Amino acid sequence: MSKRIAITGNTKRIGKAIYEAFPNSVGCGRGDGGDITTIEGRTMILHQAMRCDVFINNAHDGFSQVEMLNMMFTAWKDKEDKHIINIGTDAVPYTDWQVVHRQYPIEKMALHAQAEMLQSQERKCKITTLALGHVDTEFNKEYNGPKLSYNSIVDTIKWVIDQPTEIKFIVVSAK
């Protein structure tokens, strides 16, 4: 795979695993000025991503992930060789962490809905949303069911990128 990847939230958890799996990737983290919660940070991320083929919209902070999707779509909608991949959730029932942070599922649902709306528009870029089940992170430590490993998420992303057709929405859960 020779595609160049830009990813938000590349210093922790899922984002770090994805960043490390793609040797030619560009990390867009808060430590580098890539704060998705500010227009300046999102603009910097946009500029970094413009030289890449795939943008992985991973960092989550409020509804900022939706704002980042909108900016990338505006920049890439007329570019056939570009691919936006959103990291969403399918972790229901919600874990204790998610119950405490009740806004989280609403924010992720907004990301899913916005991606679906943008997919219905005339465009050339691909848009994929990965709805991840419970992931093996500290946020799911009290969840006793099966959990996704970072490697399985990375493998799924590689598979999605390699497809000649657009995968609009995919649910990824552990067995």
N, C-alpha and C positions, 0 to 999 in steps of 0.2 A: 504494500500500500504506500503510495508516494504522495498522498494528500497532506497538505499542511493544515494543522489544527490550531485554532485559538480557543481557549477555554477560560471561563470565569471560575473563580473559587478553586484555583489550582494548588493551594497550599495545604488543604486538609481533606480527609476522608475520600469521597468518591472523586472529587476533582483532582486530588493529588494522584490517585491511582490512574486516572485517564491521562493526565499530563505526563506521567512517567512512562506510560505505555506507548506514547507517540514521540519518538526522539526528536522530531522536527517541529514540535508544538510550541506555541506561544502562550505563556501564562499571563492571565489578566487578573491579578489579585489585588486586594486592597493595599498590600505592602508595596506594590509597584504603581500605586495611584489609580488602580482600576476599581474604584468604589462604585458599585452599581446603584447606590442610593442617591448619588448626586449626578446632575446633568454633566458636570465636568468629567466625572469618572466614567460615565457611560460613553461620552464623546471620545475620551482617550481609548477606551476599549474598542470602540468602533474603528478608530484609526489603526489600531494594532491588528484588528481582524481583517481589514481590507486586503492585506497581502496574503491572506490564507484562503483555503478552499472550503473549510468546514468550521463553523462556529458552534461550540457547545455551550449552551446557555445553562450553566450549572449553578452558579451562586444564587442563593436565595436570601432575600431580606425584604420582607413586606411584599408589596406589589412591584418592586423594582425589577424583578425577573420578567414581568410582563412588559415593562417599559423598555427593557433591553431587547426583547423580541421585536417590539415595534420599530426600534431604531435600526436593527439589523435587517429587518424586512424591507424597510424603506430604502436602505442602501443596496440591498442585493436582489430585490424583486425582479429586476430585468436582466439578471446574470444567470445564465443557464448552468454554469459550472460551479455554483455555490450551493451549500447545504447548511441549514440551521437545524441543530438538534437540541431540543429542550429536555431537561431532566425534570420530570414530573413525579407524581406519586399515585400509587394504587393501594397504599397501605391502610386497609380498612379491615376490622375495626381499628380505630386510632389508638396508638399507644398512650401511656400515661403522659409522656412528654408532649404529645400532640394535643391531649386534652387540656393540659396546662396552657399550652400555646394554641388556643382555639382558632386563631386567625390562620394558622398554617394550612389546614386543608382548604380553606376558602381561597387563599392566595394561590395555591396549586391548581384549584379548580378554575380560577380566572386564567391562569397560564394555559391550561388545556383548551378552554373556550376561545381564547384569543388566537391560539394557533389554528384551531379549526376554522375560525372566521377568516383568517388570512389565507388558509389553504383554499378557500372557496373563491378567492379573488384571482384575476388573471395575473399570472406570474411565470417566471422561468426557474427561479430557485426552488430547491426542495426544502420542505419543512417536515421534520419528524419530531414527535413527542414520545419519549419513553416514560411510561407510567410504571415506576418501580414499586414492587412489593416491599416488604420489610427488609431493610439492609442491615448487615451486621456492623452497626455502629453503637456508640455509647448511648444514643437516643433510644435504641431498641433493646437495651440490656435486660429489661424486665419482660419483654415479649418472648414467650416460650415456643412459638411456632418456628417453622423454617425461615431462614434468613438468606438473602442474596449475599454472595461474596463480591468483593470489588472486581475480582478477575472475571466473574460471570457478566458483570455490567460492561467491563471493557470489551469482552468478546462479543457481546451483543452490539455495542457501538461499532466495532470493526465490521461486523456482518452488515449492519444497516448502511454504513458508508460504501461498502463494496457492491451493493445492489444496483443494477442498472435502472431500476424503476424506483419510484418514490414510495417509501414506507411512511404513511402518514401518522399512524398511531400504533404503538405496540405496548402490550402489557408484559412485564417481565417479573416473574415470581419464582421463588425457590420452591422446590418440591417438598 
